[in-house]
Amino acid sequence: MKRLFYFILLIAGFSSIHSCKDLTDEEGNPLLDLNENTGLIGPRALSREVTDFGLIAQYQYNGLLLSKVITEKASMTDIEWSGNNISKITFNGFLDLDSDGTIDTDSVSYSQQYTYGNLGKLTLISENRTVFRRTPPPVGSPPGTPSGPYAVFEKTKATYNLTYSSTTSKLASIIMRRGKDITPFNFTDYTKATYSYLGDNVSSVTKEVGKLTGTVFEAPVQNYAFDFSSYDSQISGYTLLPFEYKVSVLISTNINDDRSLMLSPNSPKRAAVTDMTQAVPTPVVVSTNYRYDPQTYMTQGFGINYFYKPL
């Protein structure tokens, strides 16, 4: 797996460089008060994540509620609300489905319905997903002939069951079951993510990926351990995003668990991933130092610049 951490690709060469581009929101308002003495005063929202290579995410709001997220290659995530809960998330765009560190050329569309339990916690996500792939050039075409239009490559249905610790109420696991949207329908694939904590922060995530035979989870064909440590005591900008949206990011691909730091109120200075299927599992480790504004919100880490706007 080449994509061990999305920020490994970002950290080399510019982790100490502060990017000052794109300092306004979609309405032209400043995203970050650069006054070193006062910072951004009052309620705020996370507006953008930017590197020197471009935009990672731009967050748009309807009043106080997150309504749209624009990510790489102009991908769009639309968020629908029912009262104070997210009821539906729709994505149209491009993802790194094969986890090789590069956004795929296949186009992806999915819709997710969100169901809540008696205590108001998110317990079930039901997903319908379609992957579109460009048709190849006609047989015998000269070299350089462009591919044809996008056509449906695969349609799937999936469920994501979320469980929580009975003692801390924190997210304990996400189990995904997926199958091709054909008749008769059967779940054929699974992923299992299990979360551990140190205080309020995620300390480790184990991710298993494998096949389902009926209701039997076969031995995983992929097995990774993600570890986060050396947390600061400042405020992570991800605390400003809804929990349900952060979960949708984690489940957008089979292995996106390096983003689990989004679930923590603080920020880890050290992160590691280990391929547990290797004969001698060896962690790949990255580290960073953060910058903060006067209100102790992080503004930079792992080569990513975080911009805020007032609410």
Secondary structure, DSSP 8 states (H G I E B T S, - for coil): ---S-TTHHHHTTTTT-------B-TTS-BSS---TTT-S-S-EEEEEEEETTEEEEEEEEETTEEEEEEEGGGEEEEEEEETTEEEEEEEEE---TT-SSS--SSEEEEEEEEEE-TTS-EEEEEEEEEEEEE----TT--TT-----EEEEEEEEEEEEEEE-TTT--EEEEEEEEEES-SS----EEEEEEEEEETTEEEEEEEEEEEEETTEE---SEEEEEEEEEE-SSB-GGGGS-HHHHHHHHTSSS--GGGGGGGSSS-EEEEEEEETTSSS---EEEE---EE-TT-BEEEETTEEEEEEE-
